[in-house]
Amino acid sequence: MTQQAFEQADWEAVIAAHPLESHDPAEWLRYGVALLHTIESGPEQGRQQQQAALAFVQAQKEGAMPAAVEAVQRQAVLLNLRDALEQAGVTGLKGPDQPR
């Protein structure tokens, strides 16, 4: 599953698409980001946040550097903030990788 597909998928689709037997730290990082991006408010929110956190822990167990984990978590937060601001009607935002 591509990064764009992860970002546009729902919670169950993201989980179903991830190979849990993977030993690729990058795959676990993508999975954690996808899970963070699909969290919705509600009774399952805590469980969803826990699953995302566990994906990042697994990425480190598979060899991901802590700085890489922090970077993808930061990117996910920035994307979620940008989406929330756009939904609130704030326009003209630049992405984290675009010049200001």
C-alpha distances in whole Angstrom, upper triangle without the diagonal:
4,7,8,6,7,10,11,10,13,14,13,10,9,11,10,7,8,10,13,15,13,16,14,15,13,10,12,13,10,10,13,13,10,13,16,15,15,18,21,25,26,27,24,23,25,23,19,21,22,18,17,20,19,16,18,21,19,17,21,22,19,21,20,23,24,24,20,20,22,21,17,19,21,19,17,21,22,19,20,24,23,21,24,27,26,26,29,30,30,30,30,27,26,23,23,22,25,29,31
4,5,5,6,9,10,10,14,15,16,12,11,14,14,10,11,13,16,18,16,18,15,15,12,10,13,13,9,10,13,12,10,14,16,14,15,18,21,25,27,28,25,24,26,24,20,21,23,20,17,20,21,17,18,21,20,18,21,23,20,21,19,22,23,22,19,18,21,19,15,18,19,16,15,19,19,16,18,21,21,19,23,25,24,24,28,28,28,27,27,24,23,19,20,19,21,25,27
4,5,5,6,9,10,13,14,16,13,11,14,15,12,12,15,17,19,16,18,15,15,11,10,12,11,7,9,11,9,8,11,13,11,13,16,19,22,25,27,23,22,23,22,19,19,21,18,15,18,19,15,16,19,18,16,19,21,19,20,18,20,20,20,16,16,17,15,12,14,16,13,12,15,16,13,15,18,17,16,19,22,21,22,25,26,25,24,24,21,19,16,16,16,18,22,24
4,5,5,6,9,12,14,16,13,11,15,16,13,14,17,20,22,20,22,19,18,15,14,15,14,10,12,14,11,9,13,14,11,12,16,18,22,24,26,24,22,24,23,20,20,22,20,17,20,21,18,19,23,22,20,23,25,23,24,21,23,24,23,19,19,20,18,14,16,17,14,13,16,16,12,14,17,16,14,18,20,18,19,23,23,23,22,21,19,18,15,16,16,18,22,24
4,5,5,6,10,12,13,10,9,12,13,10,12,15,18,20,19,21,19,19,16,14,15,15,11,11,14,12,9,12,14,11,11,15,17,21,23,25,22,21,23,22,18,20,22,19,17,20,21,18,19,23,21,20,23,25,23,24,22,25,25,25,21,20,22,20,16,18,19,16,14,18,18,15,16,19,18,16,19,22,20,20,24,25,25,24,24,22,21,19,20,20,21,25,27
4,5,5,8,9,11,8,6,10,11,9,10,13,15,18,16,19,17,16,14,11,12,12,8,8,10,8,5,8,10,8,9,12,15,19,21,22,19,18,20,19,15,16,18,15,13,16,17,14,16,19,18,17,20,22,20,22,20,22,22,22,19,17,19,17,14,15,17,14,12,15,16,13,14,17,17,15,18,21,20,20,23,24,25,24,25,22,21,18,19,19,21,25,27
4,6,8,10,13,11,9,12,14,12,13,17,18,21,20,22,19,18,15,14,14,13,10,10,11,8,6,9,9,6,7,11,13,17,19,21,19,17,19,19,15,16,18,16,14,17,18,16,17,20,20,18,22,24,23,24,21,23,22,22,19,17,18,17,13,14,15,12,10,12,13,10,10,14,13,11,14,17,16,16,20,21,21,20,21,19,18,15,16,17,19,23,24
4,7,10,12,10,9,13,14,13,15,18,20,23,22,24,22,21,19,17,17,16,13,13,14,12,9,11,12,8,8,12,13,17,19,21,19,18,21,20,16,18,20,18,16,20,21,18,20,23,23,22,25,27,26,27,24,26,26,25,22,21,22,20,17,17,18,16,13,15,16,12,12,16,15,12,15,18,16,16,19,20,21,21,22,20,20,17,19,19,21,25,26
4,7,8,6,6,10,11,10,12,16,18,21,20,23,21,21,19,16,16,16,13,11,13,12,8,9,11,9,7,11,12,16,18,20,17,16,19,18,14,16,18,16,15,18,19,17,19,22,21,21,24,26,25,26,24,27,26,26,23,21,23,22,18,18,20,17,14,17,18,15,14,18,18,15,17,20,19,18,22,23,24,24,25,23,23,20,22,22,24,28,29
4,6,5,6,9,10,11,13,16,18,21,21,24,22,22,20,18,17,17,14,12,13,13,9,9,11,9,6,9,10,13,14,16,13,13,16,15,12,14,16,14,14,17,18,16,19,22,21,21,25,26,25,27,25,27,27,27,24,22,23,23,19,18,20,19,15,17,19,16,14,18,19,16,17,20,20,18,21,23,25,25,27,25,25,22,23,25,27,30,31
4,6,5,6,9,10,11,15,15,19,19,22,21,20,19,16,15,16,14,11,11,11,8,7,9,9,5,7,9,12,13,14,11,11,13,11,8,11,13,11,11,14,15,14,16,19,18,19,22,23,23,25,23,26,25,26,23,20,22,22,18,17,20,19,15,17,19,17,15,19,20,17,18,22,22,20,23,25,26,27,29,26,26,24,24,26,28,32,32
4,5,5,6,9,10,13,14,18,18,21,21,21,20,17,16,17,15,12,13,14,11,9,13,12,9,11,12,15,15,15,12,13,15,13,11,14,15,12,13,16,16,15,18,20,19,20,23,24,23,26,25,27,27,28,25,23,24,25,21,20,23,22,18,20,23,20,19,22,23,21,22,25,25,23,26,29,30,30,32,30,30,27,27,29,31,35,36
4,5,5,6,9,12,14,17,17,20,20,20,19,15,15,16,14,11,13,14,10,10,13,12,10,12,14,18,18,19,16,16,18,16,13,16,17,14,14,18,18,16,19,21,20,20,23,24,23,26,24,27,27,28,25,22,24,24,20,20,23,21,18,20,22,20,19,22,23,20,22,25,24,23,27,28,29,30,31,29,29,26,26,27,29,33,35
4,6,5,6,10,12,15,15,17,17,17,15,12,12,13,10,7,10,10,7,7,10,10,8,11,14,17,18,19,15,15,17,15,12,14,15,12,11,15,14,12,15,18,16,16,20,21,20,22,20,23,23,24,21,19,21,20,17,17,20,18,15,18,20,17,17,20,21,19,21,24,24,23,26,28,28,29,30,27,27,23,24,24,27,31,32
4,5,6,9,9,13,13,16,16,16,16,12,11,13,12,8,10,12,9,8,12,12,11,12,15,18,18,18,14,15,16,13,11,13,13,10,10,14,13,11,14,16,15,15,19,19,18,21,20,23,23,24,22,19,21,22,18,18,21,20,17,20,22,20,19,23,24,22,23,27,27,26,29,31,31,32,33,30,30,26,26,27,30,34,35
4,6,8,9,13,13,17,17,18,17,14,14,16,14,11,13,15,12,11,15,15,13,15,18,21,21,21,17,18,19,16,14,17,17,13,14,17,16,14,17,19,17,18,21,21,20,23,22,26,26,27,24,22,25,25,21,21,24,23,20,23,25,23,22,26,27,24,26,29,29,28,31,33,34,34,35,33,32,29,29,29,32,36,38
4,7,9,12,12,15,15,16,15,11,12,14,11,9,12,14,11,11,15,15,14,16,19,22,23,23,20,20,21,18,16,18,18,15,14,18,16,14,17,19,17,17,20,20,19,21,21,24,25,26,22,21,23,23,19,20,23,21,19,22,24,21,21,25,25,23,26,29,28,28,31,33,33,33,33,31,30,27,27,27,30,33,35
4,6,9,8,12,11,12,12,8,8,11,9,7,10,12,10,11,14,15,14,16,19,23,23,23,20,20,20,17,15,17,16,13,12,15,13,11,14,15,13,13,17,17,15,18,17,21,21,23,19,18,21,21,17,18,21,20,18,21,23,21,21,25,26,24,26,29,29,29,32,34,34,34,34,31,30,26,26,26,29,33,35
4,5,6,9,10,12,12,9,9,12,12,9,13,15,14,14,17,18,18,20,23,26,26,26,22,22,23,20,18,19,18,14,15,17,14,12,15,16,13,13,16,16,14,17,17,21,22,24,20,19,22,22,19,20,24,23,21,24,26,24,25,28,29,28,30,33,33,32,35,37,37,37,37,35,33,29,29,29,32,35,38
4,5,9,10,12,13,10,9,12,13,10,12,15,14,14,17,19,18,19,23,25,25,25,21,21,21,17,16,17,16,12,13,15,12,10,13,13,10,11,15,13,12,16,16,20,21,23,20,18,21,22,19,20,23,23,21,24,26,25,25,28,30,28,30,33,34,33,36,38,38,38,39,36,34,31,30,30,33,37,39
4,7,9,11,13,11,10,14,15,13,15,18,17,17,20,22,22,23,26,29,29,28,24,25,24,21,20,21,19,16,16,17,14,12,15,14,11,12,15,13,11,15,16,20,21,23,21,19,23,24,21,22,26,25,24,27,29,28,28,31,33,32,33,36,37,37,39,41,41,41,41,38,37,33,32,32,35,38,41
4,6,8,10,7,8,11,12,11,13,16,16,16,19,21,21,22,26,29,30,29,25,25,25,22,20,21,19,16,16,17,14,11,13,14,10,10,13,11,9,12,13,17,19,21,18,17,20,21,18,20,23,23,21,25,27,26,26,30,31,30,32,35,35,35,38,40,39,39,39,36,34,30,29,28,32,35,37
4,6,9,8,8,11,13,12,14,17,18,18,20,22,23,24,28,31,32,31,27,27,26,23,22,22,20,17,17,17,14,12,13,13,9,8,10,9,6,9,11,14,16,19,16,15,19,20,18,19,23,22,22,25,27,26,27,30,31,31,33,36,36,37,39,41,40,40,40,36,34,30,29,28,32,35,37
4,5,5,7,9,10,11,13,15,16,17,19,20,22,23,27,30,31,31,27,26,26,24,22,21,20,17,16,17,15,12,12,13,10,8,10,10,6,8,9,12,15,16,13,13,17,17,15,17,20,20,19,23,24,24,25,28,29,29,31,33,34,34,37,39,37,37,36,33,31,27,25,25,28,31,34
4,5,5,6,9,10,11,12,14,15,17,18,20,21,25,28,29,30,26,24,24,22,20,19,18,16,14,14,13,9,9,10,8,4,7,8,5,6,5,9,11,13,10,10,13,14,12,14,17,17,17,20,21,21,22,25,26,27,29,31,31,32,35,36,35,35,34,31,29,25,23,22,26,29,31
4,5,5,6,9,10,11,12,14,15,16,18,20,24,27,29,29,26,24,24,22,20,19,19,16,14,15,14,11,10,12,10,7,10,12,9,9,7,10,12,13,9,9,13,12,10,13,15,14,15,18,19,19,20,23,24,24,26,28,29,30,32,34,32,32,31,28,26,22,20,19,23,26,28
4,5,5,6,9,10,10,12,14,15,17,19,22,25,27,27,24,23,23,21,18,18,18,15,13,14,13,9,10,12,10,8,11,12,10,11,10,13,15,16,12,12,15,15,12,14,17,16,15,18,20,19,20,23,24,24,26,28,28,29,32,33,33,32,32,29,27,23,22,21,25,28,30
4,5,5,6,9,10,10,12,14,15,17,20,23,25,25,21,20,19,17,15,15,14,11,10,11,9,6,7,9,7,5,9,10,8,10,9,12,13,15,11,10,13,14,11,12,15,15,14,17,19,18,19,22,23,23,25,28,28,29,31,33,32,32,32,29,27,23,22,22,26,29,31
4,5,5,6,9,10,11,12,14,16,20,22,24,25,21,19,19,18,15,14,14,12,9,10,10,7,6,9,9,6,9,11,10,11,8,11,11,12,9,7,10,10,7,9,12,11,11,14,16,15,16,19,20,20,22,25,25,26,29,30,29,29,29,25,24,20,18,18,22,25,27
4,6,5,6,9,10,10,12,15,18,21,23,24,21,19,20,18,15,15,16,13,10,12,13,9,9,13,12,9,13,15,13,14,12,14,15,15,11,10,13,12,8,10,13,11,10,14,15,14,15,18,19,18,21,23,23,24,27,28,28,27,27,24,22,18,17,17,21,24,26
4,5,5,6,9,10,11,13,16,19,21,21,18,17,17,15,12,12,13,10,8,10,10,7,8,11,10,9,13,14,13,15,13,16,16,17,14,12,14,14,11,11,14,13,11,14,17,15,15,19,20,19,21,24,24,24,27,29,29,29,29,26,24,21,20,21,24,27,29
4,5,5,6,9,10,11,15,17,19,20,16,14,14,13,10,9,10,8,5,7,8,5,6,9,9,9,12,14,13,15,12,15,14,15,12,9,11,12,9,8,12,12,9,12,15,14,14,17,18,18,19,22,23,23,26,28,27,28,28,25,23,20,19,20,23,26,28
4,5,5,6,9,10,14,17,19,20,17,15,16,15,12,11,12,11,7,10,11,9,9,12,13,11,14,17,16,17,14,15,15,15,12,10,11,10,7,7,10,8,6,9,11,10,10,14,15,15,16,19,20,20,23,24,24,24,24,21,20,16,15,16,20,23,24
4,5,5,6,9,12,16,18,19,16,14,16,15,11,11,13,11,8,11,13,10,11,15,15,13,17,19,18,19,17,19,18,18,15,13,15,14,10,10,13,11,8,11,13,11,11,15,16,14,16,19,19,19,22,24,24,24,25,22,21,17,17,18,21,25,26
4,5,5,6,10,13,15,16,12,11,12,11,7,8,10,7,5,9,10,9,10,13,14,14,16,18,18,20,17,20,18,19,17,14,15,15,12,11,14,13,10,12,15,13,12,15,17,15,17,20,20,20,22,25,25,26,27,24,23,20,19,21,24,27,28
4,6,6,9,12,14,16,13,10,11,11,8,7,10,9,6,9,11,10,11,14,15,14,17,19,19,20,18,19,17,18,16,13,13,14,10,8,11,10,7,8,11,10,9,12,14,13,14,17,18,18,20,22,22,23,24,21,21,18,17,19,22,25,26
4,6,9,12,15,17,14,12,14,14,10,10,13,12,9,12,15,13,14,17,18,17,20,22,22,23,20,21,20,20,17,15,15,15,11,10,12,10,7,8,10,8,7,10,12,10,11,15,15,15,17,20,19,20,21,18,18,15,16,18,20,23,24
4,6,10,12,14,12,10,13,12,9,10,13,11,10,13,15,14,15,18,19,19,21,23,23,25,22,24,23,23,21,18,18,18,15,13,15,14,10,12,14,12,9,13,14,12,13,16,17,15,18,21,21,22,24,21,21,19,19,21,23,27,27
4,7,9,11,9,6,9,9,6,7,11,10,9,12,14,14,15,18,19,19,22,23,24,25,23,24,23,23,21,18,18,19,16,14,15,15,11,12,14,13,10,13,15,13,13,16,17,16,18,21,22,23,25,22,23,20,21,23,25,28,29
4,6,9,8,6,10,11,8,10,13,13,13,15,18,18,19,21,23,23,25,27,28,29,27,28,26,26,25,22,22,22,19,17,18,18,14,14,16,14,11,13,16,13,12,16,17,14,16,20,21,23,25,23,24,22,22,25,27,30,30
4,7,8,6,9,11,10,11,14,15,15,17,19,20,21,23,25,25,27,29,30,31,29,30,28,28,27,24,23,24,21,19,20,20,16,15,18,17,13,15,17,15,13,16,18,15,16,20,21,24,26,24,25,24,24,27,29,32,31
4,6,5,9,10,10,12,14,15,16,18,20,21,22,24,25,27,29,30,31,33,31,32,30,31,29,26,26,27,24,21,23,23,20,19,21,20,17,18,21,18,17,20,21,19,20,23,25,27,30,28,29,28,28,31,33,35,35
4,6,7,8,10,11,13,14,16,17,19,20,22,23,25,26,28,29,31,33,31,32,30,31,30,27,27,28,26,23,24,25,22,21,24,23,19,21,24,22,20,24,25,22,23,27,28,31,33,31,32,30,31,33,35,38,38
4,6,5,6,9,10,11,13,14,15,17,19,20,21,23,25,26,27,29,28,29,27,29,27,24,24,26,23,20,22,23,19,19,22,21,18,20,23,21,20,23,25,22,24,27,28,30,33,30,31,29,29,31,34,37,37
4,6,5,6,9,10,11,12,14,16,17,19,20,21,23,25,26,28,26,27,25,26,25,21,21,22,20,17,19,20,16,15,19,18,15,17,20,18,17,20,22,20,21,25,25,28,30,27,28,26,25,28,31,33,33
4,5,5,6,9,10,11,12,14,16,17,18,20,21,23,24,26,24,25,23,25,24,20,20,22,20,17,19,20,17,16,20,20,17,19,22,21,19,23,25,23,24,28,28,30,32,29,30,27,27,29,32,35,35
4,5,5,6,9,10,10,12,15,15,16,19,20,21,22,25,23,25,23,25,24,20,21,23,20,17,20,21,18,18,21,21,18,21,24,22,21,25,26,25,26,30,30,32,34,31,31,28,28,30,33,36,36
4,5,5,6,9,10,11,13,14,15,17,19,20,21,23,21,23,21,23,21,18,18,20,17,15,17,18,14,15,18,18,15,18,20,19,19,22,23,22,24,27,27,29,31,28,28,25,25,27,30,33,33
4,5,5,6,9,10,11,13,14,16,17,19,20,22,20,21,19,20,19,15,15,17,15,12,15,16,13,13,16,16,14,16,19,18,18,21,23,22,23,26,26,28,29,26,26,24,23,25,28,31,31
4,5,5,6,9,10,10,12,14,16,16,18,20,19,20,18,20,19,15,16,18,16,14,17,18,15,15,19,19,17,20,23,22,21,25,26,26,27,30,30,32,33,30,29,27,25,27,31,33,34
4,5,5,6,9,10,10,12,15,15,16,19,17,19,18,20,18,15,16,18,16,14,17,18,15,16,20,19,17,20,23,22,22,25,27,26,28,31,30,32,33,30,29,26,25,27,30,33,34
4,5,5,7,9,10,11,13,14,15,17,15,17,15,17,15,12,13,15,12,10,13,14,11,12,16,16,14,17,20,19,19,23,24,23,25,28,28,29,30,26,26,22,21,23,26,29,30
4,5,5,6,9,10,11,13,14,16,14,15,13,15,14,10,11,14,12,10,13,15,13,13,17,17,16,19,21,21,21,24,26,26,27,30,29,31,31,28,27,24,22,24,27,30,31
4,5,5,6,9,10,10,12,14,13,15,14,17,15,12,14,16,14,13,16,18,15,17,20,20,19,22,24,24,25,28,29,29,31,33,33,34,34,31,30,27,25,26,30,33,34
4,5,5,6,9,10,10,13,11,14,13,15,13,10,13,14,12,11,15,16,14,16,19,18,18,21,23,23,24,27,28,28,30,32,32,32,33,29,28,25,23,24,28,31,32
4,5,5,6,9,10,11,9,10,9,12,10,7,9,11,9,9,12,14,12,14,17,17,17,20,22,22,23,26,27,28,29,32,31,31,31,28,26,23,21,22,26,28,30
4,5,5,6,9,10,9,11,10,13,12,9,11,14,13,12,15,17,16,17,20,21,21,23,26,26,27,29,31,31,33,35,34,35,35,31,30,27,24,25,29,32,33
4,5,5,6,9,9,11,12,15,13,10,14,16,14,14,18,18,17,19,22,22,22,25,27,27,28,31,32,32,34,37,36,36,36,33,31,28,26,26,30,33,34
4,5,5,6,5,8,9,12,10,8,11,13,11,12,15,16,15,18,20,20,21,24,25,26,27,30,31,31,33,35,34,34,34,31,29,25,23,23,27,30,31
4,5,5,4,6,7,10,9,8,11,13,12,13,16,17,17,19,22,22,23,25,27,28,29,31,33,33,35,37,36,36,36,32,30,26,24,24,28,30,32
4,5,7,9,10,14,13,11,15,17,16,16,20,21,20,22,25,25,26,28,30,31,32,34,36,36,38,40,39,39,39,36,34,30,27,28,32,34,36
4,6,9,11,14,12,12,15,17,16,17,20,21,20,23,25,25,26,29,30,30,32,35,35,36,38,40,39,39,39,35,33,29,27,27,31,33,35
4,6,9,12,10,10,14,15,15,16,19,20,20,23,24,25,26,28,30,31,32,34,35,37,38,40,39,39,38,34,32,28,25,25,29,31,33
4,6,8,6,7,10,11,11,13,15,16,17,19,21,21,23,25,26,27,29,31,32,33,35,37,35,35,34,30,28,24,22,22,25,28,30
4,5,5,7,9,10,11,13,14,16,17,19,20,22,23,25,26,28,29,31,32,34,35,37,35,35,34,30,27,24,21,21,25,27,28
4,5,5,6,9,10,11,12,14,15,17,18,20,21,23,24,26,27,29,30,32,33,35,33,33,32,28,26,23,20,20,24,26,27
4,5,5,6,9,10,10,12,14,15,16,18,20,21,22,24,26,27,28,30,31,33,31,31,30,26,23,20,17,17,21,22,24
4,5,5,6,9,10,11,12,14,15,17,18,20,21,23,24,26,27,29,30,32,30,29,28,25,22,19,16,16,20,22,23
4,5,5,6,9,10,11,12,14,16,17,18,20,21,23,24,26,27,29,31,29,29,28,25,23,19,16,17,21,23,25
4,6,5,6,9,10,11,12,14,15,16,18,20,21,22,24,26,27,29,27,27,26,23,21,18,14,16,19,21,22
4,5,5,6,9,10,11,12,14,15,16,18,20,21,22,24,26,27,25,25,24,20,18,14,11,12,16,18,19
4,5,5,6,9,10,10,12,14,15,16,18,20,21,23,24,26,24,24,23,20,18,14,12,13,16,19,20
4,5,5,6,9,10,11,12,14,15,17,18,20,21,23,25,23,23,23,20,18,15,13,14,18,20,21
4,5,5,6,9,10,11,12,14,15,16,18,20,21,23,21,21,21,17,15,12,10,12,15,17,18
4,5,5,6,9,10,11,12,14,15,16,18,20,21,19,19,18,15,13,10,7,9,13,15,16
4,5,5,6,9,10,11,12,14,15,17,18,20,19,19,19,16,15,11,10,12,15,18,19
4,5,5,6,9,10,10,12,14,15,16,18,17,18,18,15,14,12,10,13,16,18,18
4,5,5,6,9,10,10,12,14,15,17,14,15,15,11,11,8,7,10,12,15,15
4,5,5,6,9,10,11,12,14,15,14,14,14,11,10,8,8,11,13,16,16
4,5,5,6,9,10,11,12,14,14,15,16,13,13,11,11,14,16,19,19
4,5,5,6,9,10,10,12,11,12,14,10,12,10,11,14,15,18,17
4,5,5,6,9,10,11,9,9,10,7,8,8,9,12,13,15,14
4,5,5,6,9,10,10,10,12,10,11,10,12,15,16,18,18
4,5,5,6,9,9,11,13,11,14,13,15,18,18,21,19
4,5,5,6,5,8,10,9,11,12,14,17,17,19,17
4,5,5,5,6,9,8,11,12,15,17,16,19,17
4,5,7,9,12,12,15,15,18,20,20,22,21
4,6,9,12,12,15,16,19,22,21,23,21
4,6,10,11,14,16,19,21,20,22,20
4,7,8,11,13,16,19,17,18,16
4,6,9,12,15,17,15,16,14
4,7,10,13,14,12,13,11
4,7,9,12,10,11,9
4,7,8,6,7,7
4,5,5,8,9
4,6,8,9
4,7,9
4,6
4
